[in-house]
Amino acid sequence: MAVLDSSSIIHLLRGSEAGKLIRQQYLEELNSTTTICVHEVLIGAKQKYREEAINFIKKLEILPFDEKAANKSVELHDMLSKKGRQMQKLDLFIASICLTHGTPLITTDADFDNIDGLLVRNVKRM
């Protein structure tokens, strides 16, 4: 199992080169995402594409941002602050969900590379 980040879901839905690469490399693992990613994808989808996004997401296991993930996100924030780095809060939440569930993250976003202990499968944008 691996978690699809918002960027990966968007590339998969668009059928972009990065989306094709994600599908080729990780087809067997394309089975989950987070509540945060659901929010990001749906809020960014134009109305005419929202139903397609909803149907895609319905096929995935949705991992929640729960108390364990919230506590982990605070640890990540503190760790990054000590290193003089910052990260968007929603990305911190996504990383914390992956860490608490022990799942890798499939993404096209390099920001996740700064998280110690997070297994990132970064598909470079094409």
Secondary structure as UniProt FT lines:
FT   STRAND          2..4
FT   HELIX           6..14
FT   HELIX           17..26
FT   HELIX           27..29
FT   STRAND          30..34
FT   HELIX           35..44
FT   HELIX           47..58
FT   STRAND          61..63
FT   HELIX           67..82
FT   TURN            83..84
FT   HELIX           89..101
FT   STRAND          105..107
FT   HELIX           110..114
FT   TURN            116..117
FT   STRAND          120..122
//
